[in-house]
Amino acid sequence: MIHARCRCGALALSLPGPSDLVVACHCIDCQRRTGAPFGVGAFYPAEDVTISGAAKEYVRTAACGGKVRSYFCSDCGSTVYWKADNLPAMIGVAVGVIADPNFPAPIKSVFERSKHTWIEISGAQHFQQSSVQKNSD
């Protein structure tokens, strides 16, 4: 098991182990969510994640058109996880809250159209937009 938590520890997740899907996202929303030039998320099947503590939810419309629900600690403000309409069975976990320098590197780098020019994510697939497209009717 891997344990992830906010800065103060009031919101925590238990995860089954390292994720096979780690994504660096350079969209403007992730830049603003993290206060950094990109965000990195590890994605897990929702049924494999145990959440303890109360989270505050913030809902936004993603660049792909669906909703993204970000969950953060109402005490310290750390964004810990999120759920996206285009990945309904998955939970994205901010890799920073896992706090393991040996955690797997991103395998995908998305929304590179808004990537800072000095950033290079080596060994990943590169996408100008999202690598997951919204289902059309």
Protein Blocks (a to p, Z undefined) as FASTA:
>chain_A
ZZdddfkopaccddfbdcfbdcddfbfklmmmnopabdcdddddfklpccedjddddddd
dfkopacdddddfklopafbdcdfklmmbccddfklnopakbccdfbdehkllgcfkbcc
ehiacdfbdfbdcddZZ
